[in-house]
Amino acid sequence: MKQKNAYPLRLDDTLQQKLKQLAKDNDRTYRAQIENILKNYVAEYEKENGEIVVNL
């Protein structure tokens, strides 16, 4: 998937370090770990509330 917009994400230092540790534990990059968490959240939300329709 081609990235259209970079989004600078500012996180609390403690949360950032925890995410980096999760990424290491899951053999992912920091960016890939955040993307995975967000994908899982959206999938769970859609499971409970129906598909989110986007107009590209």
mmCIF entry with sequence, helices, sheets and N, C-alpha, C, O atoms, coordinates in Angstrom:
data_MODEL
# 
_entry.id   MODEL 
# 
_entity.id                         1 
_entity.type                       polymer 
_entity.pdbx_number_of_molecules   1 
# 
_entity_poly.entity_id                      1 
_entity_poly.type                           'polypeptide(L)' 
_entity_poly.nstd_linkage                   no 
_entity_poly.nstd_monomer                   no 
_entity_poly.pdbx_seq_one_letter_code       MKQKNAYPLRLDDTLQQKLKQLAKDNDRTYRAQIENILKNYVAEYEKENGEIVVNL 
_entity_poly.pdbx_seq_one_letter_code_can   MKQKNAYPLRLDDTLQQKLKQLAKDNDRTYRAQIENILKNYVAEYEKENGEIVVNL 
_entity_poly.pdbx_strand_id                 A 
# 
loop_
_entity_poly_seq.entity_id 
_entity_poly_seq.num 
_entity_poly_seq.mon_id 
_entity_poly_seq.hetero 
1 1  MET n 
1 2  LYS n 
1 3  GLN n 
1 4  LYS n 
1 5  ASN n 
1 6  ALA n 
1 7  TYR n 
1 8  PRO n 
1 9  LEU n 
1 10 ARG n 
1 11 LEU n 
1 12 ASP n 
1 13 ASP n 
1 14 THR n 
1 15 LEU n 
1 16 GLN n 
1 17 GLN n 
1 18 LYS n 
1 19 LEU n 
1 20 LYS n 
1 21 GLN n 
1 22 LEU n 
1 23 ALA n 
1 24 LYS n 
1 25 ASP n 
1 26 ASN n 
1 27 ASP n 
1 28 ARG n 
1 29 THR n 
1 30 TYR n 
1 31 ARG n 
1 32 ALA n 
1 33 GLN n 
1 34 ILE n 
1 35 GLU n 
1 36 ASN n 
1 37 ILE n 
1 38 LEU n 
1 39 LYS n 
1 40 ASN n 
1 41 TYR n 
1 42 VAL n 
1 43 ALA n 
1 44 GLU n 
1 45 TYR n 
1 46 GLU n 
1 47 LYS n 
1 48 GLU n 
1 49 ASN n 
1 50 GLY n 
1 51 GLU n 
1 52 ILE n 
1 53 VAL n 
1 54 VAL n 
1 55 ASN n 
1 56 LEU n 
# 
_struct_asym.id          A 
_struct_asym.entity_id   1 
# 
loop_
_struct_conf.conf_type_id 
_struct_conf.id 
_struct_conf.pdbx_PDB_helix_id 
_struct_conf.beg_label_comp_id 
_struct_conf.beg_label_asym_id 
_struct_conf.beg_label_seq_id 
_struct_conf.pdbx_beg_PDB_ins_code 
_struct_conf.end_label_comp_id 
_struct_conf.end_label_asym_id 
_struct_conf.end_label_seq_id 
_struct_conf.pdbx_end_PDB_ins_code 
_struct_conf.beg_auth_comp_id 
_struct_conf.beg_auth_asym_id 
_struct_conf.beg_auth_seq_id 
_struct_conf.end_auth_comp_id 
_struct_conf.end_auth_asym_id 
_struct_conf.end_auth_seq_id 
_struct_conf.pdbx_PDB_helix_class 
_struct_conf.details 
_struct_conf.pdbx_PDB_helix_length 
HELX_P HELX_P1 AA1 ASP A 13 ? ASP A 25 ? ASP A 13 ASP A 25 1 ? 13 
HELX_P HELX_P2 AA2 TYR A 30 ? ASN A 49 ? TYR A 30 ASN A 49 1 ? 20 
# 
_struct_conf_type.id          HELX_P 
_struct_conf_type.criteria    ? 
_struct_conf_type.reference   ? 
# 
loop_
_atom_site.group_PDB 
_atom_site.id 
_atom_site.type_symbol 
_atom_site.label_atom_id 
_atom_site.label_alt_id 
_atom_site.label_comp_id 
_atom_site.label_asym_id 
_atom_site.label_entity_id 
_atom_site.label_seq_id 
_atom_site.pdbx_PDB_ins_code 
_atom_site.Cartn_x 
_atom_site.Cartn_y 
_atom_site.Cartn_z 
_atom_site.occupancy 
_atom_site.B_iso_or_equiv 
_atom_site.pdbx_formal_charge 
_atom_site.auth_seq_id 
_atom_site.auth_comp_id 
_atom_site.auth_asym_id 
_atom_site.auth_atom_id 
_atom_site.pdbx_PDB_model_num 
ATOM 1   N N  . MET A 1 1  ? 0.842   -1.166  0.000  1.00 0.00 ? 1  MET A N  1 
ATOM 2   C CA . MET A 1 1  ? 0.000   0.000   0.000  1.00 0.00 ? 1  MET A CA 1 
ATOM 3   C C  . MET A 1 1  ? 0.894   1.239   0.000  1.00 0.00 ? 1  MET A C  1 
ATOM 4   O O  . MET A 1 1  ? 1.806   1.365   0.817  1.00 0.00 ? 1  MET A O  1 
ATOM 5   N N  . LYS A 1 2  ? 0.615   2.141   -0.926 1.00 0.00 ? 2  LYS A N  1 
ATOM 6   C CA . LYS A 1 2  ? 1.412   3.360   -1.027 1.00 0.00 ? 2  LYS A CA 1 
ATOM 7   C C  . LYS A 1 2  ? 0.966   4.359   0.035  1.00 0.00 ? 2  LYS A C  1 
ATOM 8   O O  . LYS A 1 2  ? -0.229  4.584   0.228  1.00 0.00 ? 2  LYS A O  1 
ATOM 9   N N  . GLN A 1 3  ? 1.928   4.946   0.711  1.00 0.00 ? 3  GLN A N  1 
ATOM 10  C CA . GLN A 1 3  ? 1.641   5.936   1.749  1.00 0.00 ? 3  GLN A CA 1 
ATOM 11  C C  . GLN A 1 3  ? 1.387   7.275   1.083  1.00 0.00 ? 3  GLN A C  1 
ATOM 12  O O  . GLN A 1 3  ? 2.219   7.757   0.314  1.00 0.00 ? 3  GLN A O  1 
ATOM 13  N N  . LYS A 1 4  ? 0.232   7.885   1.375  1.00 0.00 ? 4  LYS A N  1 
ATOM 14  C CA . LYS A 1 4  ? -0.096  9.176   0.788  1.00 0.00 ? 4  LYS A CA 1 
ATOM 15  C C  . LYS A 1 4  ? 0.371   10.329  1.659  1.00 0.00 ? 4  LYS A C  1 
ATOM 16  O O  . LYS A 1 4  ? 0.918   11.311  1.157  1.00 0.00 ? 4  LYS A O  1 
ATOM 17  N N  . ASN A 1 5  ? 0.156   10.211  2.958  1.00 0.00 ? 5  ASN A N  1 
ATOM 18  C CA . ASN A 1 5  ? 0.497   11.292  3.871  1.00 0.00 ? 5  ASN A CA 1 
ATOM 19  C C  . ASN A 1 5  ? 1.246   10.754  5.078  1.00 0.00 ? 5  ASN A C  1 
ATOM 20  O O  . ASN A 1 5  ? 0.793   9.828   5.751  1.00 0.00 ? 5  ASN A O  1 
ATOM 21  N N  . ALA A 1 6  ? 2.378   11.340  5.334  1.00 0.00 ? 6  ALA A N  1 
ATOM 22  C CA . ALA A 1 6  ? 3.088   11.000  6.567  1.00 0.00 ? 6  ALA A CA 1 
ATOM 23  C C  . ALA A 1 6  ? 2.413   11.762  7.700  1.00 0.00 ? 6  ALA A C  1 
ATOM 24  O O  . ALA A 1 6  ? 2.013   12.914  7.531  1.00 0.00 ? 6  ALA A O  1 
ATOM 25  N N  . TYR A 1 7  ? 2.291   11.118  8.844  1.00 0.00 ? 7  TYR A N  1 
ATOM 26  C CA . TYR A 1 7  ? 1.648   11.754  9.986  1.00 0.00 ? 7  TYR A CA 1 
ATOM 27  C C  . TYR A 1 7  ? 2.586   11.661  11.179 1.00 0.00 ? 7  TYR A C  1 
ATOM 28  O O  . TYR A 1 7  ? 2.816   10.572  11.705 1.00 0.00 ? 7  TYR A O  1 
ATOM 29  N N  . PRO A 1 8  ? 3.128   12.791  11.608 1.00 0.00 ? 8  PRO A N  1 
ATOM 30  C CA . PRO A 1 8  ? 4.022   12.742  12.770 1.00 0.00 ? 8  PRO A CA 1 
ATOM 31  C C  . PRO A 1 8  ? 3.215   12.426  14.031 1.00 0.00 ? 8  PRO A C  1 
ATOM 32  O O  . PRO A 1 8  ? 2.306   13.167  14.403 1.00 0.00 ? 8  PRO A O  1 
ATOM 33  N N  . LEU A 1 9  ? 3.555   11.344  14.663 1.00 0.00 ? 9  LEU A N  1 
ATOM 34  C CA . LEU A 1 9  ? 2.816   10.890  15.837 1.00 0.00 ? 9  LEU A CA 1 
ATOM 35  C C  . LEU A 1 9  ? 3.615   11.193  17.091 1.00 0.00 ? 9  LEU A C  1 
ATOM 36  O O  . LEU A 1 9  ? 4.710   10.668  17.289 1.00 0.00 ? 9  LEU A O  1 
ATOM 37  N N  . ARG A 1 10 ? 3.059   12.037  17.922 1.00 0.00 ? 10 ARG A N  1 
ATOM 38  C CA . ARG A 1 10 ? 3.722   12.395  19.175 1.00 0.00 ? 10 ARG A CA 1 
ATOM 39  C C  . ARG A 1 10 ? 3.135   11.555  20.294 1.00 0.00 ? 10 ARG A C  1 
ATOM 40  O O  . ARG A 1 10 ? 1.929   11.579  20.540 1.00 0.00 ? 10 ARG A O  1 
ATOM 41  N N  . LEU A 1 11 ? 3.998   10.818  20.963 1.00 0.00 ? 11 LEU A N  1 
ATOM 42  C CA . LEU A 1 11 ? 3.567   9.924   22.029 1.00 0.00 ? 11 LEU A CA 1 
ATOM 43  C C  . LEU A 1 11 ? 4.332   10.221  23.307 1.00 0.00 ? 11 LEU A C  1 
ATOM 44  O O  . LEU A 1 11 ? 5.456   10.720  23.285 1.00 0.00 ? 11 LEU A O  1 
ATOM 45  N N  . ASP A 1 12 ? 3.698   9.903   24.405 1.00 0.00 ? 12 ASP A N  1 
ATOM 46  C CA . ASP A 1 12 ? 4.348   9.944   25.705 1.00 0.00 ? 12 ASP A CA 1 
ATOM 47  C C  . ASP A 1 12 ? 5.580   9.033   25.644 1.00 0.00 ? 12 ASP A C  1 
ATOM 48  O O  . ASP A 1 12 ? 5.530   7.967   25.030 1.00 0.00 ? 12 ASP A O  1 
ATOM 49  N N  . ASP A 1 13 ? 6.669   9.442   26.266 1.00 0.00 ? 13 ASP A N  1 
ATOM 50  C CA . ASP A 1 13 ? 7.918   8.662   26.219 1.00 0.00 ? 13 ASP A CA 1 
ATOM 51  C C  . ASP A 1 13 ? 7.746   7.230   26.715 1.00 0.00 ? 13 ASP A C  1 
ATOM 52  O O  . ASP A 1 13 ? 8.292   6.297   26.126 1.00 0.00 ? 13 ASP A O  1 
ATOM 53  N N  . THR A 1 14 ? 6.994   7.056   27.788 1.00 0.00 ? 14 THR A N  1 
ATOM 54  C CA . THR A 1 14 ? 6.789   5.714   28.337 1.00 0.00 ? 14 THR A CA 1 
ATOM 55  C C  . THR A 1 14 ? 6.020   4.836   27.359 1.00 0.00 ? 14 THR A C  1 
ATOM 56  O O  . THR A 1 14 ? 6.384   3.680   27.142 1.00 0.00 ? 14 THR A O  1 
ATOM 57  N N  . LEU A 1 15 ? 4.961   5.378   26.771 1.00 0.00 ? 15 LEU A N  1 
ATOM 58  C CA . LEU A 1 15 ? 4.186   4.618   25.792 1.00 0.00 ? 15 LEU A CA 1 
ATOM 59  C C  . LEU A 1 15 ? 5.052   4.279   24.582 1.00 0.00 ? 15 LEU A C  1 
ATOM 60  O O  . LEU A 1 15 ? 4.989   3.162   24.068 1.00 0.00 ? 15 LEU A O  1 
ATOM 61  N N  . GLN A 1 16 ? 5.844   5.216   24.135 1.00 0.00 ? 16 GLN A N  1 
ATOM 62  C CA . GLN A 1 16 ? 6.722   4.974   22.996 1.00 0.00 ? 16 GLN A CA 1 
ATOM 63  C C  . GLN A 1 16 ? 7.699   3.835   23.285 1.00 0.00 ? 16 GLN A C  1 
ATOM 64  O O  . GLN A 1 16 ? 7.904   2.970   22.433 1.00 0.00 ? 16 GLN A O  1 
ATOM 65  N N  . GLN A 1 17 ? 8.293   3.823   24.454 1.00 0.00 ? 17 GLN A N  1 
ATOM 66  C CA . GLN A 1 17 ? 9.232   2.758   24.812 1.00 0.00 ? 17 GLN A CA 1 
ATOM 67  C C  . GLN A 1 17 ? 8.530   1.404   24.902 1.00 0.00 ? 17 GLN A C  1 
ATOM 68  O O  . GLN A 1 17 ? 9.090   0.383   24.503 1.00 0.00 ? 17 GLN A O  1 
ATOM 69  N N  . LYS A 1 18 ? 7.312   1.399   25.425 1.00 0.00 ? 18 LYS A N  1 
ATOM 70  C CA . LYS A 1 18 ? 6.555   0.147   25.504 1.00 0.00 ? 18 LYS A CA 1 
ATOM 71  C C  . LYS A 1 18 ? 6.216   -0.377  24.114 1.00 0.00 ? 18 LYS A C  1 
ATOM 72  O O  . LYS A 1 18 ? 6.303   -1.579  23.863 1.00 0.00 ? 18 LYS A O  1 
ATOM 73  N N  . LEU A 1 19 ? 5.826   0.527   23.206 1.00 0.00 ? 19 LEU A N  1 
ATOM 74  C CA . LEU A 1 19 ? 5.539   0.112   21.836 1.00 0.00 ? 19 LEU A CA 1 
ATOM 75  C C  . LEU A 1 19 ? 6.787   -0.420  21.140 1.00 0.00 ? 19 LEU A C  1 
ATOM 76  O O  . LEU A 1 19 ? 6.711   -1.387  20.382 1.00 0.00 ? 19 LEU A O  1 
ATOM 77  N N  . LYS A 1 20 ? 7.913   0.193   21.389 1.00 0.00 ? 20 LYS A N  1 
ATOM 78  C CA . LYS A 1 20 ? 9.163   -0.285  20.816 1.00 0.00 ? 20 LYS A CA 1 
ATOM 79  C C  . LYS A 1 20 ? 9.503   -1.674  21.335 1.00 0.00 ? 20 LYS A C  1 
ATOM 80  O O  . LYS A 1 20 ? 10.007  -2.509  20.585 1.00 0.00 ? 20 LYS A O  1 
ATOM 81  N N  . GLN A 1 21 ? 9.232   -1.929  22.613 1.00 0.00 ? 21 GLN A N  1 
ATOM 82  C CA . GLN A 1 21 ? 9.482   -3.254  23.179 1.00 0.00 ? 21 GLN A CA 1 
ATOM 83  C C  . GLN A 1 21 ? 8.539   -4.283  22.569 1.00 0.00 ? 21 GLN A C  1 
ATOM 84  O O  . GLN A 1 21 ? 8.955   -5.395  22.241 1.00 0.00 ? 21 GLN A O  1 
ATOM 85  N N  . LEU A 1 22 ? 7.258   -3.910  22.415 1.00 0.00 ? 22 LEU A N  1 
ATOM 86  C CA . LEU A 1 22 ? 6.304   -4.817  21.761 1.00 0.00 ? 22 LEU A CA 1 
ATOM 87  C C  . LEU A 1 22 ? 6.760   -5.134  20.336 1.00 0.00 ? 22 LEU A C  1 
ATOM 88  O O  . LEU A 1 22 ? 6.692   -6.284  19.901 1.00 0.00 ? 22 LEU A O  1 
ATOM 89  N N  . ALA A 1 23 ? 7.219   -4.123  19.618 1.00 0.00 ? 23 ALA A N  1 
ATOM 90  C CA . ALA A 1 23 ? 7.698   -4.337  18.253 1.00 0.00 ? 23 ALA A CA 1 
ATOM 91  C C  . ALA A 1 23 ? 8.858   -5.324  18.246 1.00 0.00 ? 23 ALA A C  1 
ATOM 92  O O  . ALA A 1 23 ? 8.901   -6.237  17.421 1.00 0.00 ? 23 ALA A O  1 
ATOM 93  N N  . LYS A 1 24 ? 9.780   -5.139  19.154 1.00 0.00 ? 24 LYS A N  1 
ATOM 94  C CA . LYS A 1 24 ? 10.933  -6.045  19.243 1.00 0.00 ? 24 LYS A CA 1 
ATOM 95  C C  . LYS A 1 24 ? 10.471  -7.462  19.572 1.00 0.00 ? 24 LYS A C  1 
ATOM 96  O O  . LYS A 1 24 ? 10.934  -8.425  18.961 1.00 0.00 ? 24 LYS A O  1 
ATOM 97  N N  . ASP A 1 25 ? 9.562   -7.591  20.535 1.00 0.00 ? 25 ASP A N  1 
ATOM 98  C CA . ASP A 1 25 ? 9.050   -8.904  20.932 1.00 0.00 ? 25 ASP A CA 1 
ATOM 99  C C  . ASP A 1 25 ? 8.323   -9.602  19.785 1.00 0.00 ? 25 ASP A C  1 
ATOM 100 O O  . ASP A 1 25 ? 8.336   -10.829 19.693 1.00 0.00 ? 25 ASP A O  1 
ATOM 101 N N  . ASN A 1 26 ? 7.687   -8.815  18.907 1.00 0.00 ? 26 ASN A N  1 
ATOM 102 C CA . ASN A 1 26 ? 6.915   -9.367  17.792 1.00 0.00 ? 26 ASN A CA 1 
ATOM 103 C C  . ASN A 1 26 ? 7.689   -9.357  16.477 1.00 0.00 ? 26 ASN A C  1 
ATOM 104 O O  . ASN A 1 26 ? 7.124   -9.617  15.415 1.00 0.00 ? 26 ASN A O  1 
ATOM 105 N N  . ASP A 1 27 ? 8.978   -9.058  16.554 1.00 0.00 ? 27 ASP A N  1 
ATOM 106 C CA . ASP A 1 27 ? 9.849   -9.046  15.381 1.00 0.00 ? 27 ASP A CA 1 
ATOM 107 C C  . ASP A 1 27 ? 9.284   -8.148  14.274 1.00 0.00 ? 27 ASP A C  1 
ATOM 108 O O  . ASP A 1 27 ? 9.226   -8.525  13.104 1.00 0.00 ? 27 ASP A O  1 
ATOM 109 N N  . ARG A 1 28 ? 8.872   -6.949  14.690 1.00 0.00 ? 28 ARG A N  1 
ATOM 110 C CA . ARG A 1 28 ? 8.350   -5.952  13.759 1.00 0.00 ? 28 ARG A CA 1 
ATOM 111 C C  . ARG A 1 28 ? 9.121   -4.657  13.952 1.00 0.00 ? 28 ARG A C  1 
ATOM 112 O O  . ARG A 1 28 ? 9.807   -4.464  14.955 1.00 0.00 ? 28 ARG A O  1 
ATOM 113 N N  . THR A 1 29 ? 8.992   -3.768  12.963 1.00 0.00 ? 29 THR A N  1 
ATOM 114 C CA . THR A 1 29 ? 9.513   -2.422  13.154 1.00 0.00 ? 29 THR A CA 1 
ATOM 115 C C  . THR A 1 29 ? 8.539   -1.666  14.051 1.00 0.00 ? 29 THR A C  1 
ATOM 116 O O  . THR A 1 29 ? 7.392   -2.074  14.231 1.00 0.00 ? 29 THR A O  1 
ATOM 117 N N  . TYR A 1 30 ? 9.004   -0.588  14.592 1.00 0.00 ? 30 TYR A N  1 
ATOM 118 C CA . TYR A 1 30 ? 8.164   0.277   15.429 1.00 0.00 ? 30 TYR A CA 1 
ATOM 119 C C  . TYR A 1 30 ? 6.939   0.734   14.634 1.00 0.00 ? 30 TYR A C  1 
ATOM 120 O O  . TYR A 1 30 ? 5.815   0.678   15.134 1.00 0.00 ? 30 TYR A O  1 
ATOM 121 N N  . ARG A 1 31 ? 7.159   1.188   13.396 1.00 0.00 ? 31 ARG A N  1 
ATOM 122 C CA . ARG A 1 31 ? 6.064   1.640   12.540 1.00 0.00 ? 31 ARG A CA 1 
ATOM 123 C C  . ARG A 1 31 ? 5.089   0.511   12.239 1.00 0.00 ? 31 ARG A C  1 
ATOM 124 O O  . ARG A 1 31 ? 3.875   0.711   12.277 1.00 0.00 ? 31 ARG A O  1 
ATOM 125 N N  . ALA A 1 32 ? 5.609   -0.664  11.942 1.00 0.00 ? 32 ALA A N  1 
ATOM 126 C CA . ALA A 1 32 ? 4.760   -1.817  11.642 1.00 0.00 ? 32 ALA A CA 1 
ATOM 127 C C  . ALA A 1 32 ? 3.944   -2.232  12.856 1.00 0.00 ? 32 ALA A C  1 
ATOM 128 O O  . ALA A 1 32 ? 2.797   -2.656  12.715 1.00 0.00 ? 32 ALA A O  1 
ATOM 129 N N  . GLN A 1 33 ? 4.520   -2.114  14.047 1.00 0.00 ? 33 GLN A N  1 
ATOM 130 C CA . GLN A 1 33 ? 3.793   -2.460  15.265 1.00 0.00 ? 33 GLN A CA 1 
ATOM 131 C C  . GLN A 1 33 ? 2.619   -1.511  15.473 1.00 0.00 ? 33 GLN A C  1 
ATOM 132 O O  . GLN A 1 33 ? 1.517   -1.950  15.802 1.00 0.00 ? 33 GLN A O  1 
ATOM 133 N N  . ILE A 1 34 ? 2.846   -0.222  15.285 1.00 0.00 ? 34 ILE A N  1 
ATOM 134 C CA . ILE A 1 34 ? 1.768   0.751   15.445 1.00 0.00 ? 34 ILE A CA 1 
ATOM 135 C C  . ILE A 1 34 ? 0.681   0.497   14.403 1.00 0.00 ? 34 ILE A C  1 
ATOM 136 O O  . ILE A 1 34 ? -0.508  0.538   14.722 1.00 0.00 ? 34 ILE A O  1 
ATOM 137 N N  . GLU A 1 35 ? 1.084   0.237   13.162 1.00 0.00 ? 35 GLU A N  1 
ATOM 138 C CA . GLU A 1 35 ? 0.107   -0.041  12.104 1.00 0.00 ? 35 GLU A CA 1 
ATOM 139 C C  . GLU A 1 35 ? -0.700  -1.294  12.430 1.00 0.00 ? 35 GLU A C  1 
ATOM 140 O O  . GLU A 1 35 ? -1.911  -1.319  12.209 1.00 0.00 ? 35 GLU A O  1 
ATOM 141 N N  . ASN A 1 36 ? -0.053  -2.324  12.947 1.00 0.00 ? 36 ASN A N  1 
ATOM 142 C CA . ASN A 1 36 ? -0.742  -3.557  13.316 1.00 0.00 ? 36 ASN A CA 1 
ATOM 143 C C  . ASN A 1 36 ? -1.764  -3.309  14.420 1.00 0.00 ? 36 ASN A C  1 
ATOM 144 O O  . ASN A 1 36 ? -2.883  -3.818  14.356 1.00 0.00 ? 36 ASN A O  1 
ATOM 145 N N  . ILE A 1 37 ? -1.392  -2.541  15.417 1.00 0.00 ? 37 ILE A N  1 
ATOM 146 C CA . ILE A 1 37 ? -2.312  -2.215  16.514 1.00 0.00 ? 37 ILE A CA 1 
ATOM 147 C C  . ILE A 1 37 ? -3.529  -1.468  15.978 1.00 0.00 ? 37 ILE A C  1 
ATOM 148 O O  . ILE A 1 37 ? -4.664  -1.765  16.353 1.00 0.00 ? 37 ILE A O  1 
ATOM 149 N N  . LEU A 1 38 ? -3.287  -0.501  15.105 1.00 0.00 ? 38 LEU A N  1 
ATOM 150 C CA . LEU A 1 38 ? -4.396  0.276   14.549 1.00 0.00 ? 38 LEU A CA 1 
ATOM 151 C C  . LEU A 1 38 ? -5.302  -0.575  13.668 1.00 0.00 ? 38 LEU A C  1 
ATOM 152 O O  . LEU A 1 38 ? -6.524  -0.444  13.735 1.00 0.00 ? 38 LEU A O  1 
ATOM 153 N N  . LYS A 1 39 ? -4.720  -1.448  12.842 1.00 0.00 ? 39 LYS A N  1 
ATOM 154 C CA . LYS A 1 39 ? -5.526  -2.343  11.998 1.00 0.00 ? 39 LYS A CA 1 
ATOM 155 C C  . LYS A 1 39 ? -6.403  -3.252  12.853 1.00 0.00 ? 39 LYS A C  1 
ATOM 156 O O  . LYS A 1 39 ? -7.578  -3.460  12.551 1.00 0.00 ? 39 LYS A O  1 
ATOM 157 N N  . ASN A 1 40 ? -5.815  -3.793  13.930 1.00 0.00 ? 40 ASN A N  1 
ATOM 158 C CA . ASN A 1 40 ? -6.593  -4.664  14.819 1.00 0.00 ? 40 ASN A CA 1 
ATOM 159 C C  . ASN A 1 40 ? -7.722  -3.905  15.496 1.00 0.00 ? 40 ASN A C  1 
ATOM 160 O O  . ASN A 1 40 ? -8.817  -4.442  15.662 1.00 0.00 ? 40 ASN A O  1 
ATOM 161 N N  . TYR A 1 41 ? -7.466  -2.658  15.891 1.00 0.00 ? 41 TYR A N  1 
ATOM 162 C CA . TYR A 1 41 ? -8.494  -1.847  16.527 1.00 0.00 ? 41 TYR A CA 1 
ATOM 163 C C  . TYR A 1 41 ? -9.651  -1.573  15.557 1.00 0.00 ? 41 TYR A C  1 
ATOM 164 O O  . TYR A 1 41 ? -10.821 -1.700  15.919 1.00 0.00 ? 41 TYR A O  1 
ATOM 165 N N  . VAL A 1 42 ? -9.307  -1.198  14.325 1.00 0.00 ? 42 VAL A N  1 
ATOM 166 C CA . VAL A 1 42 ? -10.350 -0.910  13.330 1.00 0.00 ? 42 VAL A CA 1 
ATOM 167 C C  . VAL A 1 42 ? -11.144 -2.178  13.015 1.00 0.00 ? 42 VAL A C  1 
ATOM 168 O O  . VAL A 1 42 ? -12.367 -2.113  12.894 1.00 0.00 ? 42 VAL A O  1 
ATOM 169 N N  . ALA A 1 43 ? -10.488 -3.316  12.882 1.00 0.00 ? 43 ALA A N  1 
ATOM 170 C CA . ALA A 1 43 ? -11.182 -4.574  12.606 1.00 0.00 ? 43 ALA A CA 1 
ATOM 171 C C  . ALA A 1 43 ? -12.147 -4.919  13.738 1.00 0.00 ? 43 ALA A C  1 
ATOM 172 O O  . ALA A 1 43 ? -13.275 -5.340  13.480 1.00 0.00 ? 43 ALA A O  1 
ATOM 173 N N  . GLU A 1 44 ? -11.722 -4.748  14.976 1.00 0.00 ? 44 GLU A N  1 
ATOM 174 C CA . GLU A 1 44 ? -12.586 -5.030  16.127 1.00 0.00 ? 44 GLU A CA 1 
ATOM 175 C C  . GLU A 1 44 ? -13.766 -4.055  16.160 1.00 0.00 ? 44 GLU A C  1 
ATOM 176 O O  . GLU A 1 44 ? -14.897 -4.455  16.436 1.00 0.00 ? 44 GLU A O  1 
ATOM 177 N N  . TYR A 1 45 ? -13.504 -2.792  15.880 1.00 0.00 ? 45 TYR A N  1 
ATOM 178 C CA . TYR A 1 45 ? -14.568 -1.787  15.851 1.00 0.00 ? 45 TYR A CA 1 
ATOM 179 C C  . TYR A 1 45 ? -15.607 -2.146  14.789 1.00 0.00 ? 45 TYR A C  1 
ATOM 180 O O  . TYR A 1 45 ? -16.810 -2.100  15.046 1.00 0.00 ? 45 TYR A O  1 
ATOM 181 N N  . GLU A 1 46 ? -15.126 -2.507  13.582 1.00 0.00 ? 46 GLU A N  1 
ATOM 182 C CA . GLU A 1 46 ? -16.045 -2.862  12.500 1.00 0.00 ? 46 GLU A CA 1 
ATOM 183 C C  . GLU A 1 46 ? -16.820 -4.139  12.818 1.00 0.00 ? 46 GLU A C  1 
ATOM 184 O O  . GLU A 1 46 ? -17.976 -4.278  12.420 1.00 0.00 ? 46 GLU A O  1 
ATOM 185 N N  . LYS A 1 47 ? -16.203 -5.049  13.517 1.00 0.00 ? 47 LYS A N  1 
ATOM 186 C CA . LYS A 1 47 ? -16.880 -6.281  13.916 1.00 0.00 ? 47 LYS A CA 1 
ATOM 187 C C  . LYS A 1 47 ? -18.074 -5.964  14.817 1.00 0.00 ? 47 LYS A C  1 
ATOM 188 O O  . LYS A 1 47 ? -19.124 -6.598  14.711 1.00 0.00 ? 47 LYS A O  1 
ATOM 189 N N  . GLU A 1 48 ? -17.911 -4.998  15.689 1.00 0.00 ? 48 GLU A N  1 
ATOM 190 C CA . GLU A 1 48 ? -18.964 -4.627  16.632 1.00 0.00 ? 48 GLU A CA 1 
ATOM 191 C C  . GLU A 1 48 ? -19.963 -3.617  16.063 1.00 0.00 ? 48 GLU A C  1 
ATOM 192 O O  . GLU A 1 48 ? -21.127 -3.606  16.464 1.00 0.00 ? 48 GLU A O  1 
ATOM 193 N N  . ASN A 1 49 ? -19.518 -2.773  15.136 1.00 0.00 ? 49 ASN A N  1 
ATOM 194 C CA . ASN A 1 49 ? -20.338 -1.648  14.701 1.00 0.00 ? 49 ASN A CA 1 
ATOM 195 C C  . ASN A 1 49 ? -20.636 -1.601  13.209 1.00 0.00 ? 49 ASN A C  1 
ATOM 196 O O  . ASN A 1 49 ? -21.344 -0.702  12.755 1.00 0.00 ? 49 ASN A O  1 
ATOM 197 N N  . GLY A 1 50 ? -20.121 -2.531  12.451 1.00 0.00 ? 50 GLY A N  1 
ATOM 198 C CA . GLY A 1 50 ? -20.312 -2.516  11.009 1.00 0.00 ? 50 GLY A CA 1 
ATOM 199 C C  . GLY A 1 50 ? -19.150 -1.839  10.299 1.00 0.00 ? 50 GLY A C  1 
ATOM 200 O O  . GLY A 1 50 ? -18.355 -1.115  10.898 1.00 0.00 ? 50 GLY A O  1 
ATOM 201 N N  . GLU A 1 51 ? -19.083 -2.101  9.014  1.00 0.00 ? 51 GLU A N  1 
ATOM 202 C CA . GLU A 1 51 ? -17.965 -1.598  8.214  1.00 0.00 ? 51 GLU A CA 1 
ATOM 203 C C  . GLU A 1 51 ? -17.949 -0.077  8.162  1.00 0.00 ? 51 GLU A C  1 
ATOM 204 O O  . GLU A 1 51 ? -18.992 0.568   8.058  1.00 0.00 ? 51 GLU A O  1 
ATOM 205 N N  . ILE A 1 52 ? -16.767 0.474   8.236  1.00 0.00 ? 52 ILE A N  1 
ATOM 206 C CA . ILE A 1 52 ? -16.558 1.901   8.060  1.00 0.00 ? 52 ILE A CA 1 
ATOM 207 C C  . ILE A 1 52 ? -16.379 2.130   6.564  1.00 0.00 ? 52 ILE A C  1 
ATOM 208 O O  . ILE A 1 52 ? -15.447 1.598   5.962  1.00 0.00 ? 52 ILE A O  1 
ATOM 209 N N  . VAL A 1 53 ? -17.254 2.908   5.970  1.00 0.00 ? 53 VAL A N  1 
ATOM 210 C CA . VAL A 1 53 ? -17.184 3.171   4.536  1.00 0.00 ? 53 VAL A CA 1 
ATOM 211 C C  . VAL A 1 53 ? -16.380 4.439   4.315  1.00 0.00 ? 53 VAL A C  1 
ATOM 212 O O  . VAL A 1 53 ? -16.674 5.485   4.893  1.00 0.00 ? 53 VAL A O  1 
ATOM 213 N N  . VAL A 1 54 ? -15.365 4.333   3.473  1.00 0.00 ? 54 VAL A N  1 
ATOM 214 C CA . VAL A 1 54 ? -14.529 5.501   3.150  1.00 0.00 ? 54 VAL A CA 1 
ATOM 215 C C  . VAL A 1 54 ? -14.647 5.790   1.663  1.00 0.00 ? 54 VAL A C  1 
ATOM 216 O O  . VAL A 1 54 ? -14.738 4.877   0.842  1.00 0.00 ? 54 VAL A O  1 
ATOM 217 N N  . ASN A 1 55 ? -14.644 7.049   1.337  1.00 0.00 ? 55 ASN A N  1 
ATOM 218 C CA . ASN A 1 55 ? -14.681 7.478   -0.067 1.00 0.00 ? 55 ASN A CA 1 
ATOM 219 C C  . ASN A 1 55 ? -13.315 8.008   -0.428 1.00 0.00 ? 55 ASN A C  1 
ATOM 220 O O  . ASN A 1 55 ? -12.911 9.080   0.023  1.00 0.00 ? 55 ASN A O  1 
ATOM 221 N N  . LEU A 1 56 ? -12.608 7.253   -1.242 1.00 0.00 ? 56 LEU A N  1 
ATOM 222 C CA . LEU A 1 56 ? -11.264 7.662   -1.651 1.00 0.00 ? 56 LEU A CA 1 
ATOM 223 C C  . LEU A 1 56 ? -11.291 8.459   -2.925 1.00 0.00 ? 56 LEU A C  1 
ATOM 224 O O  . LEU A 1 56 ? -10.242 8.882   -3.410 1.00 0.00 ? 56 LEU A O  1 
# 
